[in-house]
């Protein structure tokens, strides 16, 4: 993507009512929407997050399927989620928002028990040991999610990385969390939730064309 296109998308994001772009300082000083996202959406429907949302395919796809839930895609790359934000506006989806910020600040963005569900779709597996702290299912991140999730809230991990799949299963089991469902090849093995099979990201389509298996885990932090 050229720099001109990025700048154009950044500018357009500023005009979208479904895009929130706080500074890091704003978030750490006391984010205005923390604990109050119901007012942003104008209802008290359950809130679902997509972390590292990219183009926002899951955020938009899930929102279309579930109009009685509010969906928030979070990513630091605004030029990517511009597509999802624009699509949501074009399709008049009032239950969609995008938040441009660092995911490690998630517990500063939402209040206790404010989130019902989290989706993590095709995250960077951060395979090198020195990158462990950046893996989005490491124990530190799980503690952040626990702070904002309702007690019955669930986390969904969909990835093409067998390493990330195995690492996450090991972490969940080691910490005594509850695995609700796990599948190492969702398109070959039956039983995956319909939204796992019927909503596909841009990169997922590329992985499937190359014959890579897609894995999925749903779990609850206990």
Secondary structure, DSSP 8 states (H G I E B T S, - for coil): --HHHHHHHHHHHTT-TTEE---HHHHHHH-TTTT-HHHHHTS--EEEEEET-TT-HHHHHHHHH-TTEEEEEEES-HHHHHHHHHHHHHTT-TTEEEEES-GGGHHHHS-TT-EEEEEEES-----SGGGGGG-TTSHHHHHHHHHHEEEEEEEEEEES-HHHHHHHHHHHHHHT-EEEEEES-TTTSTT--HHHHH---HHHHHHHHTT---EEEEEE--
